[in-house]
Amino acid sequence: MTADTTTRVFALASHDLLVALAARESFAHLDTFAKRRAPAYIEATVDPGAESYWPGIAAALAPIAPPEAMPMAGLIGLGVTLEAGARGLRGLFVKDPSEKERKRVLRIATLAARVMDLVAGADEKRTDDEQRHIAMAMASFGLREDELAQAQPTGALTVDQFELHGDVELRVRREILRGAWQLALGDGLDDREATLLATLAAKLDLSNEAATIHAEAERVHGRQGQTAALAVELTRAAAATLPAEDRNALVERLIRAVAPASRAAALRARTADAAPVSFDGLDSLPLPQRLQALALAWAALTGSDPRYSLGMHLRGELTAAAAEAGAAYETTQAFEEVERFLHQRLREVALHAAAPAADAHP
């Protein structure tokens, strides 16, 4: 494996790891996620900065750990995705989902697409973050390109025109409304969005549950913001001695992968203004959040440059920052998970590259 290939695989795998770590407060899905992304590492041609990157990563996460803060994540978690292949008895004999299941997922995805389109257009400004999260949600359904095109709304749709067609399960309606709230909260709730969501709740026959679903979405959004803030402060502390340009670049990558848009501006401002690192209000977060934030910080730092000497320096600085943030006991597990993921990806690609030579010389 050439040095150029190593660099590209390392850059992609480290970026993938950031997104996968941000998806859930757990490391349980990382190995399965890596297997689903293996072709991308072998090809080493995927650009993490490309628009197509995010739908691809969402599709890989869909059957194992749809990002908790992604619109419609709960819907995907219910199994409304074809990414998992055939289910039940059919799964024992074939890999492809049945035509009946494909039609079911397409019908629900079409409904979800219309709801997200309404929410994104409610404040009359469709942000890049909204478009990215909608694309991720739609990619998670596992539909073919022609089916995705079919699911997209045609023409402008108003909430007054929105209607349910056919019988839609209660749990599906709940997750669609939750997904609508997640999209609206992502870049900060607007009064017009709040009004639209109340109307949507009535259209989905969920008015009695609307407040509860809203509160649950707020909790996920708030937790995501806290985790992102702690990860950014840990990263800033550990990278304090790096050149400002390098430090800002890796913090920006972390913010884009982890932070909700409603918190991103404030986090970017702290970085740009070189505000003193502060863990006030963040040092009492629950252990799973501290562990997740620490792993995210280390993934961002170690992914910035594969040089061993720099990595050792950053590791020491992050260990010190973790102690200050009240996360000293989580460092070992966070470091081990990040390093194991990255080392295994490089090893797998190297073994794949060496396989033809081995086959040629039995």
ZAFI-495221 format. One record per residue (C-alpha): residue number from 1; x, y, z. Coordinates in Angstrom, 3 decimals. Example, Ala and Ser with C-alpha at 12.3 -4.5 7.8 and 13.67 -1.06 7.14 Angstrom:
REM ZAFI-495221
atom n = 1; c1 = 12.300; c2 = -4.500; c3 = 7.800
atom n = 2; c1 = 13.670; c2 = -1.060; c3 = 7.140
END
This chain:
REM ZAFI-495221
atom n = 1; c1 = 0.000; c2 = 0.000; c3 = 0.000
atom n = 2; c1 = 1.511; c2 = 3.332; c3 = -1.051
atom n = 3; c1 = 1.959; c2 = 6.289; c3 = 1.265
atom n = 4; c1 = -0.628; c2 = 8.225; c3 = -0.749
atom n = 5; c1 = -3.183; c2 = 5.439; c3 = -0.341
atom n = 6; c1 = -2.462; c2 = 5.228; c3 = 3.382
atom n = 7; c1 = -3.052; c2 = 8.951; c3 = 3.753
atom n = 8; c1 = -6.346; c2 = 8.840; c3 = 1.840
atom n = 9; c1 = -7.643; c2 = 5.782; c3 = 3.730
atom n = 10; c1 = -6.652; c2 = 7.328; c3 = 7.043
atom n = 11; c1 = -8.389; c2 = 10.615; c3 = 6.201
atom n = 12; c1 = -11.598; c2 = 8.865; c3 = 5.135
atom n = 13; c1 = -11.663; c2 = 6.382; c3 = 8.020
atom n = 14; c1 = -11.037; c2 = 9.078; c3 = 10.613
atom n = 15; c1 = -13.832; c2 = 11.227; c3 = 9.192
atom n = 16; c1 = -16.162; c2 = 8.217; c3 = 9.058
atom n = 17; c1 = -15.299; c2 = 7.487; c3 = 12.671
atom n = 18; c1 = -16.314; c2 = 10.999; c3 = 13.733
atom n = 19; c1 = -19.748; c2 = 10.594; c3 = 12.174
atom n = 20; c1 = -20.196; c2 = 7.061; c3 = 13.530
atom n = 21; c1 = -19.194; c2 = 8.124; c3 = 17.039
atom n = 22; c1 = -21.591; c2 = 11.059; c3 = 16.887
atom n = 23; c1 = -24.444; c2 = 8.772; c3 = 15.857
atom n = 24; c1 = -24.851; c2 = 7.064; c3 = 19.229
atom n = 25; c1 = -23.528; c2 = 7.092; c3 = 22.795
atom n = 26; c1 = -22.070; c2 = 3.642; c3 = 22.205
atom n = 27; c1 = -19.206; c2 = 1.915; c3 = 20.446
atom n = 28; c1 = -21.160; c2 = -1.289; c3 = 19.797
atom n = 29; c1 = -21.927; c2 = -0.474; c3 = 16.159
atom n = 30; c1 = -18.421; c2 = 0.502; c3 = 15.040
atom n = 31; c1 = -17.244; c2 = -2.908; c3 = 13.805
atom n = 32; c1 = -20.404; c2 = -3.574; c3 = 11.782
atom n = 33; c1 = -20.276; c2 = -0.052; c3 = 10.414
atom n = 34; c1 = -16.659; c2 = -0.597; c3 = 9.328
atom n = 35; c1 = -17.631; c2 = -3.773; c3 = 7.453
atom n = 36; c1 = -20.357; c2 = -1.891; c3 = 5.598
atom n = 37; c1 = -17.899; c2 = 0.858; c3 = 4.657
atom n = 38; c1 = -15.051; c2 = -1.522; c3 = 3.711
atom n = 39; c1 = -15.461; c2 = -1.043; c3 = -0.084
atom n = 40; c1 = -15.007; c2 = 2.698; c3 = 0.348
atom n = 41; c1 = -11.720; c2 = 2.202; c3 = 2.212
atom n = 42; c1 = -10.405; c2 = -0.255; c3 = -0.384
atom n = 43; c1 = -11.235; c2 = 2.111; c3 = -3.243
atom n = 44; c1 = -9.875; c2 = 5.079; c3 = -1.245
atom n = 45; c1 = -11.568; c2 = 7.507; c3 = -3.652
atom n = 46; c1 = -14.403; c2 = 8.851; c3 = -1.492
atom n = 47; c1 = -14.032; c2 = 12.550; c3 = -0.669
atom n = 48; c1 = -15.369; c2 = 13.417; c3 = 2.822
atom n = 49; c1 = -15.924; c2 = 16.949; c3 = 1.564
atom n = 50; c1 = -18.163; c2 = 15.880; c3 = -1.311
atom n = 51; c1 = -21.922; c2 = 16.329; c3 = -1.211
atom n = 52; c1 = -22.421; c2 = 12.597; c3 = -1.812
atom n = 53; c1 = -20.432; c2 = 11.675; c3 = 1.295
atom n = 54; c1 = -23.223; c2 = 12.263; c3 = 3.812
atom n = 55; c1 = -25.965; c2 = 10.177; c3 = 2.144
atom n = 56; c1 = -23.434; c2 = 7.354; c3 = 1.765
atom n = 57; c1 = -22.495; c2 = 7.409; c3 = 5.422
atom n = 58; c1 = -26.164; c2 = 7.557; c3 = 6.460
atom n = 59; c1 = -26.945; c2 = 4.491; c3 = 4.343
atom n = 60; c1 = -24.105; c2 = 2.580; c3 = 5.998
atom n = 61; c1 = -25.399; c2 = 3.469; c3 = 9.470
atom n = 62; c1 = -29.091; c2 = 2.904; c3 = 8.690
atom n = 63; c1 = -29.560; c2 = -0.767; c3 = 9.691
atom n = 64; c1 = -27.273; c2 = -0.607; c3 = 12.744
atom n = 65; c1 = -27.206; c2 = 2.891; c3 = 14.272
atom n = 66; c1 = -29.081; c2 = 5.628; c3 = 12.412
atom n = 67; c1 = -27.715; c2 = 8.924; c3 = 13.815
atom n = 68; c1 = -29.947; c2 = 9.728; c3 = 16.757
atom n = 69; c1 = -30.237; c2 = 13.420; c3 = 15.907
atom n = 70; c1 = -30.896; c2 = 12.838; c3 = 12.176
atom n = 71; c1 = -34.434; c2 = 13.600; c3 = 11.011
atom n = 72; c1 = -36.442; c2 = 10.367; c3 = 10.777
atom n = 73; c1 = -33.823; c2 = 8.382; c3 = 12.721
atom n = 74; c1 = -36.582; c2 = 6.817; c3 = 14.804
atom n = 75; c1 = -38.415; c2 = 5.802; c3 = 11.643
atom n = 76; c1 = -35.303; c2 = 4.077; c3 = 10.313
atom n = 77; c1 = -34.838; c2 = 2.477; c3 = 13.741
atom n = 78; c1 = -38.300; c2 = 0.931; c3 = 13.408
atom n = 79; c1 = -37.004; c2 = -0.987; c3 = 10.408
atom n = 80; c1 = -38.361; c2 = 1.284; c3 = 7.675
atom n = 81; c1 = -35.273; c2 = 0.737; c3 = 5.555
atom n = 82; c1 = -34.178; c2 = -1.673; c3 = 2.859
atom n = 83; c1 = -30.519; c2 = -1.390; c3 = 3.887
atom n = 84; c1 = -30.913; c2 = -4.347; c3 = 6.249
atom n = 85; c1 = -31.909; c2 = -6.635; c3 = 3.368
atom n = 86; c1 = -34.606; c2 = -9.291; c3 = 3.608
atom n = 87; c1 = -36.205; c2 = -9.817; c3 = 7.010
atom n = 88; c1 = -37.835; c2 = -12.687; c3 = 8.837
atom n = 89; c1 = -38.006; c2 = -16.124; c3 = 7.216
atom n = 90; c1 = -37.286; c2 = -14.614; c3 = 3.817
atom n = 91; c1 = -33.897; c2 = -13.492; c3 = 5.129
atom n = 92; c1 = -32.879; c2 = -17.133; c3 = 5.596
atom n = 93; c1 = -33.050; c2 = -17.757; c3 = 1.865
atom n = 94; c1 = -32.504; c2 = -14.479; c3 = -0.016
atom n = 95; c1 = -30.801; c2 = -11.144; c3 = 0.605
atom n = 96; c1 = -33.135; c2 = -8.816; c3 = -1.254
atom n = 97; c1 = -36.284; c2 = -7.450; c3 = 0.438
atom n = 98; c1 = -39.629; c2 = -8.526; c3 = -0.973
atom n = 99; c1 = -41.504; c2 = -6.330; c3 = -3.424
atom n = 100; c1 = -44.172; c2 = -5.830; c3 = -0.764
atom n = 101; c1 = -41.566; c2 = -4.519; c3 = 1.691
atom n = 102; c1 = -40.058; c2 = -2.280; c3 = -0.983
atom n = 103; c1 = -43.450; c2 = -0.719; c3 = -1.672
atom n = 104; c1 = -44.076; c2 = -0.238; c3 = 2.061
atom n = 105; c1 = -40.769; c2 = 1.570; c3 = 2.577
atom n = 106; c1 = -41.326; c2 = 3.697; c3 = -0.533
atom n = 107; c1 = -44.793; c2 = 4.722; c3 = 0.691
atom n = 108; c1 = -43.499; c2 = 5.771; c3 = 4.125
atom n = 109; c1 = -40.405; c2 = 7.455; c3 = 2.657
atom n = 110; c1 = -42.670; c2 = 9.492; c3 = 0.367
atom n = 111; c1 = -44.670; c2 = 10.636; c3 = 3.385
atom n = 112; c1 = -41.487; c2 = 11.509; c3 = 5.304
atom n = 113; c1 = -40.101; c2 = 13.432; c3 = 2.315
atom n = 114; c1 = -43.234; c2 = 15.563; c3 = 2.097
atom n = 115; c1 = -43.136; c2 = 16.327; c3 = 5.805
atom n = 116; c1 = -39.452; c2 = 17.311; c3 = 5.704
atom n = 117; c1 = -40.056; c2 = 19.456; c3 = 2.629
atom n = 118; c1 = -42.809; c2 = 21.315; c3 = 4.489
atom n = 119; c1 = -40.622; c2 = 21.905; c3 = 7.543
atom n = 120; c1 = -37.600; c2 = 23.027; c3 = 5.513
atom n = 121; c1 = -39.726; c2 = 25.524; c3 = 3.597
atom n = 122; c1 = -41.673; c2 = 26.866; c3 = 6.570
atom n = 123; c1 = -39.208; c2 = 29.675; c3 = 7.378
atom n = 124; c1 = -38.636; c2 = 30.423; c3 = 3.679
atom n = 125; c1 = -34.936; c2 = 29.605; c3 = 3.846
atom n = 126; c1 = -33.528; c2 = 26.165; c3 = 3.083
atom n = 127; c1 = -30.094; c2 = 25.942; c3 = 4.644
atom n = 128; c1 = -27.263; c2 = 23.684; c3 = 3.548
atom n = 129; c1 = -27.551; c2 = 21.826; c3 = 6.858
atom n = 130; c1 = -31.247; c2 = 21.165; c3 = 6.279
atom n = 131; c1 = -30.573; c2 = 19.889; c3 = 2.778
atom n = 132; c1 = -27.755; c2 = 17.670; c3 = 4.044
atom n = 133; c1 = -29.876; c2 = 16.153; c3 = 6.811
atom n = 134; c1 = -32.808; c2 = 15.576; c3 = 4.467
atom n = 135; c1 = -30.471; c2 = 13.851; c3 = 2.013
atom n = 136; c1 = -29.116; c2 = 11.674; c3 = 4.830
atom n = 137; c1 = -32.603; c2 = 10.739; c3 = 5.988
atom n = 138; c1 = -33.741; c2 = 9.839; c3 = 2.477
atom n = 139; c1 = -30.592; c2 = 7.786; c3 = 1.797
atom n = 140; c1 = -31.275; c2 = 5.817; c3 = 4.976
atom n = 141; c1 = -34.393; c2 = 4.250; c3 = 3.458
atom n = 142; c1 = -32.208; c2 = 2.213; c3 = 1.090
atom n = 143; c1 = -34.270; c2 = 2.977; c3 = -2.000
atom n = 144; c1 = -33.012; c2 = 2.887; c3 = -5.575
atom n = 145; c1 = -32.335; c2 = 6.186; c3 = -7.333
atom n = 146; c1 = -35.539; c2 = 5.947; c3 = -9.362
atom n = 147; c1 = -37.526; c2 = 5.263; c3 = -6.187
atom n = 148; c1 = -35.902; c2 = 8.198; c3 = -4.385
atom n = 149; c1 = -36.894; c2 = 10.437; c3 = -7.282
atom n = 150; c1 = -40.429; c2 = 9.077; c3 = -7.055
atom n = 151; c1 = -40.549; c2 = 9.808; c3 = -3.312
atom n = 152; c1 = -39.609; c2 = 13.479; c3 = -3.710
atom n = 153; c1 = -42.437; c2 = 16.056; c3 = -3.597
atom n = 154; c1 = -43.482; c2 = 17.397; c3 = -6.974
atom n = 155; c1 = -44.239; c2 = 21.090; c3 = -6.898
atom n = 156; c1 = -44.911; c2 = 23.298; c3 = -3.895
atom n = 157; c1 = -46.953; c2 = 21.648; c3 = -1.138
atom n = 158; c1 = -48.654; c2 = 23.547; c3 = 1.684
atom n = 159; c1 = -49.498; c2 = 22.046; c3 = 5.038
atom n = 160; c1 = -53.194; c2 = 22.584; c3 = 4.316
atom n = 161; c1 = -52.845; c2 = 20.312; c3 = 1.277
atom n = 162; c1 = -51.042; c2 = 17.626; c3 = 3.252
atom n = 163; c1 = -53.137; c2 = 14.506; c3 = 3.803
atom n = 164; c1 = -52.540; c2 = 10.925; c3 = 4.892
atom n = 165; c1 = -53.513; c2 = 8.325; c3 = 2.346
atom n = 166; c1 = -54.334; c2 = 4.830; c3 = 3.551
atom n = 167; c1 = -53.705; c2 = 3.343; c3 = 6.965
atom n = 168; c1 = -50.458; c2 = 4.484; c3 = 8.601
atom n = 169; c1 = -49.373; c2 = 2.798; c3 = 11.820
atom n = 170; c1 = -49.417; c2 = 4.901; c3 = 14.969
atom n = 171; c1 = -45.724; c2 = 4.268; c3 = 15.675
atom n = 172; c1 = -44.837; c2 = 5.364; c3 = 12.126
atom n = 173; c1 = -46.841; c2 = 8.582; c3 = 12.506
atom n = 174; c1 = -45.118; c2 = 9.282; c3 = 15.815
atom n = 175; c1 = -41.658; c2 = 8.899; c3 = 14.311
atom n = 176; c1 = -42.542; c2 = 11.062; c3 = 11.324
atom n = 177; c1 = -43.638; c2 = 13.856; c3 = 13.663
atom n = 178; c1 = -40.518; c2 = 13.350; c3 = 15.779
atom n = 179; c1 = -38.414; c2 = 13.544; c3 = 12.617
atom n = 180; c1 = -40.139; c2 = 16.794; c3 = 11.672
atom n = 181; c1 = -39.258; c2 = 18.256; c3 = 15.072
atom n = 182; c1 = -35.653; c2 = 17.082; c3 = 14.743
atom n = 183; c1 = -35.312; c2 = 18.865; c3 = 11.408
atom n = 184; c1 = -36.899; c2 = 22.053; c3 = 12.750
atom n = 185; c1 = -34.748; c2 = 22.128; c3 = 15.889
atom n = 186; c1 = -31.551; c2 = 21.497; c3 = 13.955
atom n = 187; c1 = -31.021; c2 = 25.117; c3 = 12.936
atom n = 188; c1 = -33.114; c2 = 26.750; c3 = 15.645
atom n = 189; c1 = -36.912; c2 = 26.734; c3 = 15.891
atom n = 190; c1 = -38.810; c2 = 29.437; c3 = 14.033
atom n = 191; c1 = -42.359; c2 = 30.518; c3 = 15.015
atom n = 192; c1 = -43.580; c2 = 29.570; c3 = 11.542
atom n = 193; c1 = -42.088; c2 = 26.100; c3 = 11.971
atom n = 194; c1 = -43.762; c2 = 25.722; c3 = 15.376
atom n = 195; c1 = -47.131; c2 = 26.639; c3 = 13.872
atom n = 196; c1 = -46.626; c2 = 24.227; c3 = 10.989
atom n = 197; c1 = -45.636; c2 = 21.411; c3 = 13.371
atom n = 198; c1 = -48.807; c2 = 21.910; c3 = 15.400
atom n = 199; c1 = -50.846; c2 = 21.617; c3 = 12.209
atom n = 200; c1 = -48.885; c2 = 18.540; c3 = 11.155
atom n = 201; c1 = -49.540; c2 = 16.912; c3 = 14.535
atom n = 202; c1 = -53.265; c2 = 17.380; c3 = 13.963
atom n = 203; c1 = -53.021; c2 = 16.026; c3 = 10.413
atom n = 204; c1 = -51.204; c2 = 12.970; c3 = 11.772
atom n = 205; c1 = -53.849; c2 = 12.603; c3 = 14.499
atom n = 206; c1 = -51.194; c2 = 13.138; c3 = 17.178
atom n = 207; c1 = -52.291; c2 = 16.381; c3 = 18.822
atom n = 208; c1 = -52.558; c2 = 14.666; c3 = 22.210
atom n = 209; c1 = -48.968; c2 = 13.409; c3 = 21.963
atom n = 210; c1 = -47.443; c2 = 16.433; c3 = 20.262
atom n = 211; c1 = -46.016; c2 = 18.025; c3 = 23.440
atom n = 212; c1 = -44.388; c2 = 14.761; c3 = 24.545
atom n = 213; c1 = -42.829; c2 = 14.135; c3 = 21.136
atom n = 214; c1 = -41.573; c2 = 17.728; c3 = 21.041
atom n = 215; c1 = -39.995; c2 = 17.362; c3 = 24.493
atom n = 216; c1 = -38.276; c2 = 14.110; c3 = 23.487
atom n = 217; c1 = -36.845; c2 = 15.731; c3 = 20.359
atom n = 218; c1 = -35.646; c2 = 18.692; c3 = 22.454
atom n = 219; c1 = -33.831; c2 = 16.324; c3 = 24.830
atom n = 220; c1 = -31.973; c2 = 14.636; c3 = 21.970
atom n = 221; c1 = -31.121; c2 = 18.021; c3 = 20.456
atom n = 222; c1 = -29.908; c2 = 19.391; c3 = 23.781
atom n = 223; c1 = -27.780; c2 = 16.327; c3 = 24.486
atom n = 224; c1 = -26.221; c2 = 16.554; c3 = 21.036
atom n = 225; c1 = -25.341; c2 = 20.192; c3 = 21.666
atom n = 226; c1 = -23.761; c2 = 19.404; c3 = 25.048
atom n = 227; c1 = -21.697; c2 = 16.562; c3 = 23.629
atom n = 228; c1 = -20.518; c2 = 18.715; c3 = 20.735
atom n = 229; c1 = -19.559; c2 = 21.556; c3 = 23.091
atom n = 230; c1 = -17.516; c2 = 19.251; c3 = 25.329
atom n = 231; c1 = -15.819; c2 = 17.589; c3 = 22.339
atom n = 232; c1 = -14.912; c2 = 20.981; c3 = 20.874
atom n = 233; c1 = -13.527; c2 = 22.327; c3 = 24.162
atom n = 234; c1 = -11.476; c2 = 19.164; c3 = 24.691
atom n = 235; c1 = -10.132; c2 = 19.451; c3 = 21.152
atom n = 236; c1 = -9.315; c2 = 23.135; c3 = 21.530
atom n = 237; c1 = -7.466; c2 = 22.460; c3 = 24.773
atom n = 238; c1 = -5.428; c2 = 19.609; c3 = 23.327
atom n = 239; c1 = -4.642; c2 = 21.460; c3 = 20.101
atom n = 240; c1 = -3.698; c2 = 24.746; c3 = 21.755
atom n = 241; c1 = -0.083; c2 = 24.527; c3 = 20.561
atom n = 242; c1 = -0.940; c2 = 23.751; c3 = 16.940
atom n = 243; c1 = -0.895; c2 = 26.571; c3 = 14.366
atom n = 244; c1 = -4.231; c2 = 28.424; c3 = 14.445
atom n = 245; c1 = -5.034; c2 = 27.416; c3 = 10.852
atom n = 246; c1 = -4.578; c2 = 23.710; c3 = 11.609
atom n = 247; c1 = -6.453; c2 = 23.932; c3 = 14.901
atom n = 248; c1 = -9.393; c2 = 25.753; c3 = 13.343
atom n = 249; c1 = -9.581; c2 = 23.274; c3 = 10.464
atom n = 250; c1 = -9.849; c2 = 20.208; c3 = 12.681
atom n = 251; c1 = -12.350; c2 = 21.923; c3 = 15.005
atom n = 252; c1 = -14.442; c2 = 22.858; c3 = 11.966
atom n = 253; c1 = -14.478; c2 = 19.231; c3 = 10.808
atom n = 254; c1 = -15.594; c2 = 18.185; c3 = 14.283
atom n = 255; c1 = -18.343; c2 = 20.807; c3 = 14.424
atom n = 256; c1 = -19.701; c2 = 19.831; c3 = 11.011
atom n = 257; c1 = -19.835; c2 = 16.155; c3 = 11.938
atom n = 258; c1 = -21.201; c2 = 16.545; c3 = 15.451
atom n = 259; c1 = -22.812; c2 = 19.879; c3 = 16.301
atom n = 260; c1 = -26.405; c2 = 20.858; c3 = 15.523
atom n = 261; c1 = -26.516; c2 = 23.952; c3 = 13.328
atom n = 262; c1 = -28.174; c2 = 25.892; c3 = 16.155
atom n = 263; c1 = -24.994; c2 = 25.500; c3 = 18.252
atom n = 264; c1 = -22.409; c2 = 25.530; c3 = 15.475
atom n = 265; c1 = -22.147; c2 = 29.314; c3 = 15.121
atom n = 266; c1 = -21.358; c2 = 29.817; c3 = 18.806
atom n = 267; c1 = -18.773; c2 = 27.022; c3 = 18.779
atom n = 268; c1 = -17.116; c2 = 28.452; c3 = 15.683
atom n = 269; c1 = -17.045; c2 = 31.896; c3 = 17.279
atom n = 270; c1 = -15.251; c2 = 30.561; c3 = 20.371
atom n = 271; c1 = -12.650; c2 = 28.983; c3 = 18.127
atom n = 272; c1 = -12.223; c2 = 32.013; c3 = 15.883
atom n = 273; c1 = -11.961; c2 = 34.395; c3 = 18.856
atom n = 274; c1 = -9.527; c2 = 32.086; c3 = 20.671
atom n = 275; c1 = -11.790; c2 = 32.223; c3 = 23.722
atom n = 276; c1 = -10.308; c2 = 30.554; c3 = 26.820
atom n = 277; c1 = -11.168; c2 = 26.876; c3 = 27.063
atom n = 278; c1 = -13.964; c2 = 26.358; c3 = 29.578
atom n = 279; c1 = -15.653; c2 = 23.215; c3 = 30.858
atom n = 280; c1 = -18.206; c2 = 25.081; c3 = 32.984
atom n = 281; c1 = -21.502; c2 = 23.200; c3 = 32.856
atom n = 282; c1 = -19.890; c2 = 20.375; c3 = 30.899
atom n = 283; c1 = -17.883; c2 = 18.665; c3 = 33.648
atom n = 284; c1 = -20.993; c2 = 17.110; c3 = 35.215
atom n = 285; c1 = -22.373; c2 = 15.398; c3 = 32.109
atom n = 286; c1 = -23.297; c2 = 11.701; c3 = 32.434
atom n = 287; c1 = -20.491; c2 = 9.222; c3 = 31.816
atom n = 288; c1 = -21.761; c2 = 8.057; c3 = 28.364
atom n = 289; c1 = -21.701; c2 = 11.657; c3 = 27.125
atom n = 290; c1 = -18.229; c2 = 12.304; c3 = 28.532
atom n = 291; c1 = -16.928; c2 = 9.126; c3 = 26.922
atom n = 292; c1 = -18.542; c2 = 9.955; c3 = 23.582
atom n = 293; c1 = -17.170; c2 = 13.514; c3 = 23.613
atom n = 294; c1 = -13.680; c2 = 12.325; c3 = 24.523
atom n = 295; c1 = -13.690; c2 = 9.737; c3 = 21.716
atom n = 296; c1 = -14.899; c2 = 12.398; c3 = 19.278
atom n = 297; c1 = -12.123; c2 = 14.748; c3 = 20.330
atom n = 298; c1 = -9.480; c2 = 12.057; c3 = 19.934
atom n = 299; c1 = -10.885; c2 = 10.986; c3 = 16.559
atom n = 300; c1 = -10.685; c2 = 14.605; c3 = 15.379
atom n = 301; c1 = -7.171; c2 = 15.090; c3 = 16.721
atom n = 302; c1 = -5.631; c2 = 11.813; c3 = 15.574
atom n = 303; c1 = -7.305; c2 = 12.169; c3 = 12.191
atom n = 304; c1 = -5.717; c2 = 15.558; c3 = 11.619
atom n = 305; c1 = -2.252; c2 = 14.127; c3 = 10.971
atom n = 306; c1 = -1.087; c2 = 10.481; c3 = 11.127
atom n = 307; c1 = 2.426; c2 = 11.370; c3 = 12.310
atom n = 308; c1 = 3.261; c2 = 9.388; c3 = 15.435
atom n = 309; c1 = 5.182; c2 = 12.165; c3 = 17.193
atom n = 310; c1 = 2.348; c2 = 14.657; c3 = 16.817
atom n = 311; c1 = -0.159; c2 = 12.016; c3 = 17.914
atom n = 312; c1 = 1.735; c2 = 11.355; c3 = 21.122
atom n = 313; c1 = 1.834; c2 = 15.070; c3 = 21.900
atom n = 314; c1 = -1.882; c2 = 15.505; c3 = 21.249
atom n = 315; c1 = -2.693; c2 = 12.415; c3 = 23.290
atom n = 316; c1 = -0.882; c2 = 13.863; c3 = 26.291
atom n = 317; c1 = -2.574; c2 = 17.230; c3 = 25.925
atom n = 318; c1 = -6.010; c2 = 15.639; c3 = 25.565
atom n = 319; c1 = -5.398; c2 = 13.470; c3 = 28.646
atom n = 320; c1 = -4.698; c2 = 16.613; c3 = 30.648
atom n = 321; c1 = -7.782; c2 = 18.368; c3 = 29.267
atom n = 322; c1 = -9.946; c2 = 15.314; c3 = 30.022
atom n = 323; c1 = -8.834; c2 = 15.390; c3 = 33.659
atom n = 324; c1 = -9.817; c2 = 19.043; c3 = 33.883
atom n = 325; c1 = -13.203; c2 = 18.263; c3 = 32.298
atom n = 326; c1 = -13.908; c2 = 15.478; c3 = 34.788
atom n = 327; c1 = -13.390; c2 = 12.710; c3 = 32.235
atom n = 328; c1 = -10.035; c2 = 11.323; c3 = 33.374
atom n = 329; c1 = -11.362; c2 = 7.789; c3 = 33.889
atom n = 330; c1 = -12.793; c2 = 7.627; c3 = 30.365
atom n = 331; c1 = -9.555; c2 = 8.317; c3 = 28.499
atom n = 332; c1 = -8.303; c2 = 4.750; c3 = 28.180
atom n = 333; c1 = -11.483; c2 = 3.357; c3 = 26.633
atom n = 334; c1 = -11.972; c2 = 6.334; c3 = 24.314
atom n = 335; c1 = -8.388; c2 = 6.219; c3 = 23.048
atom n = 336; c1 = -8.452; c2 = 2.456; c3 = 22.556
atom n = 337; c1 = -11.702; c2 = 2.469; c3 = 20.562
atom n = 338; c1 = -10.548; c2 = 5.232; c3 = 18.219
atom n = 339; c1 = -7.096; c2 = 3.763; c3 = 17.641
atom n = 340; c1 = -8.402; c2 = 0.227; c3 = 17.159
atom n = 341; c1 = -10.884; c2 = 1.403; c3 = 14.522
atom n = 342; c1 = -8.268; c2 = 3.338; c3 = 12.551
atom n = 343; c1 = -5.535; c2 = 0.708; c3 = 12.812
atom n = 344; c1 = -7.871; c2 = -2.074; c3 = 11.660
atom n = 345; c1 = -9.028; c2 = -0.077; c3 = 8.641
atom n = 346; c1 = -5.437; c2 = 0.500; c3 = 7.513
atom n = 347; c1 = -4.555; c2 = -3.139; c3 = 8.130
atom n = 348; c1 = -7.539; c2 = -4.434; c3 = 6.150
atom n = 349; c1 = -6.727; c2 = -2.233; c3 = 3.162
atom n = 350; c1 = -3.062; c2 = -3.274; c3 = 3.301
atom n = 351; c1 = -4.025; c2 = -6.964; c3 = 3.380
atom n = 352; c1 = -6.396; c2 = -6.463; c3 = 0.466
atom n = 353; c1 = -3.650; c2 = -4.754; c3 = -1.537
atom n = 354; c1 = -1.233; c2 = -7.596; c3 = -0.760
atom n = 355; c1 = -3.705; c2 = -10.367; c3 = -1.667
atom n = 356; c1 = -3.078; c2 = -10.367; c3 = -5.468
atom n = 357; c1 = 0.673; c2 = -10.694; c3 = -4.910
atom n = 358; c1 = 0.136; c2 = -13.577; c3 = -2.519
atom n = 359; c1 = -2.168; c2 = -15.317; c3 = -4.992
atom n = 360; c1 = 0.449; c2 = -14.976; c3 = -7.721
atom n = 361; c1 = 3.085; c2 = -16.689; c3 = -5.574
atom n = 362; c1 = 1.473; c2 = -19.699; c3 = -3.867
END
